[in-house]
Amino acid sequence: MEATAAGAVVARASFAADIAALLPLWTDLAANAVEPNPFYGPALLPPALDAFGGEWPRLAIVQDRHGRLLALSPLARLHGYSRLPVSYLATWMHPHCFFAAPLIRRGYEKAALAALFDLAEKDGAFFRLRHLDASGPIFAAARAVAAENGRLTGESGRYERALLGAGYETEAYLQSALRGKKRKELRRLRTRLEEEGAVAFETLRDRTALPGWTADFLALESAGWKGREGTALASDPAASQFFADALLRACDGGALRFHRLTHDGRPIAMIVNFIDGGAGFSFKIAYDEAYARYSPGVMLEIELMKALEAERGLSFIDSCASKDHPMINSLWRERRTIVALNVSRRDAPSKLLFSILTNLEKTGEARRARLRAAANREAGDGGL
C-alpha cells in the first residue's frame, strides 16, 4: 500500500521482516513522539509481533523524503462490526497491549495522520484508531484532519481508568484518597506482617538479575487465580516469551521499572511498569494469594508511589487498568479517558455505510447502558 500527503510526506506499509532496518529511526521517533507509547516502541512491539502477529499486522510507517520517520503504527485487518459482516483496518492490539496511540513525531501530527488515513483508504470500510487518550493531541488532530479531508468520524468505547499525576507527596495523597479507617487498617496489616518476618521493597538494579526476577514473576502470577483460569502469562509459551523479551529490551532501553515486595526474602508481590518519554504505564502486577489477608498488592502500590516521587521528569502513570478496578481506583484519584475513533473513507457510499455503523453502535451502547442502570437499580432495591 502507498499513499502521499501534503508536505512531501510519504506513507507506506511494510511487513514485520523490515523491522531491523527501522530500529535506529524508530528509536529516534519514540524519543520525539508527541504522545509516548511504549507498547508501540522498539522495545515492546517487536517481541509482540513475534509472539502474536501471525500474517497480520503490517507495520505502517510515515517518512519524509529524506527518510526520517514521522509516524509508525501496527495495523490489522479486522472483520465484523456492529453485527455486520464488514472489514475494516485498525491499530493493532495484542492481549497485553493497553494503549494504541500511533507513534507520531511532535509537530507533524496532521501530516502524519493525513498520510495514515490515505494509507487506509483502500483497505476496509473505515479506519479505527483504538485506545487513544481522549484529551491527547493525537485524538484532537485526527478529528481535525478527518474533517479537513472530507471524512466522517465517530468515537466509541469511551471509559475512564485510574491515573496518578505528578507532583504529589505520598502520605498527603493517601490522606485525601483513603478514609482514616482504611489507612489505619493498612498500617495494622503492615505491622502484623512485619511481626512475622522482615518486609522489604526492592527495585531491580542489576540487569543480570532480570531473568531471575522474570521467572519469579511468572511463577507468582501462575500460582494465583490467573493460573487457575489459564490466563497467566506462563499459561501460554508465546506470552511468557514475549514477556521475557520485552522486559529485557525495555531494561536495555532504560524504560523498565521492576519492583517487588518481599517477606523474609521471598517475593510476595511484584509489579512491572514502563516509563517512556516522561509517561509511565503500569503493565503487570502479581501477588502471593497466601498473603492475601495482608493486602500485599496495595502495600506494593503504596511503596511504588513513594519510589515514583523521586522519578525525574515523570508527568503521570497510567494504571492501564479496567475502569472498575477496585484496588487501584481507590488509591489513585485522577482518571484518564480512553476512547476509540473511527474514520471514514472519502467516497459517498463509504460515508453512508459509516453513518449506518455509527448509529447502530450508538444504539447498542445506549441499550447496554440502560440494561446496566436497570441491573444497578434492582441490586439496590434488593439491599433495602
Secondary structure, DSSP 8 states (H G I E B T S, - for coil): -EEEETTTEEEEEE-GGGHHHHHHHHHHHHHTBSS--GGGSTTTHHHHIIIIISS--EEEEEEETT--EEEEEEEEEEEEETTEEEEEEEE---TT------EEBTT-HHHHHHHHHHHHTTSSSEEEEEEEETTSHHHHHHHHHHHHTT--EEEEEEEEEEEEESS--HHHHHHHHS-HHHHHHHHHHHHHHHHHS-EEEEE---GGGHHHHHHHHHHHHHTSHHHHHT-SGGGSHHHHHHHHHHHHHHHHTT-EEEEEEEETTEEEEEEEEEEETTEEEEEEEEE-GGGGGG-HHHHHHHHHHHHHTT-TT--EEE----TT-HHHHHH--EEEEEEEEEEE-SSHHHHHHHHHHHHHHHHHHHHHHHHHHHHHHHHHHHT-
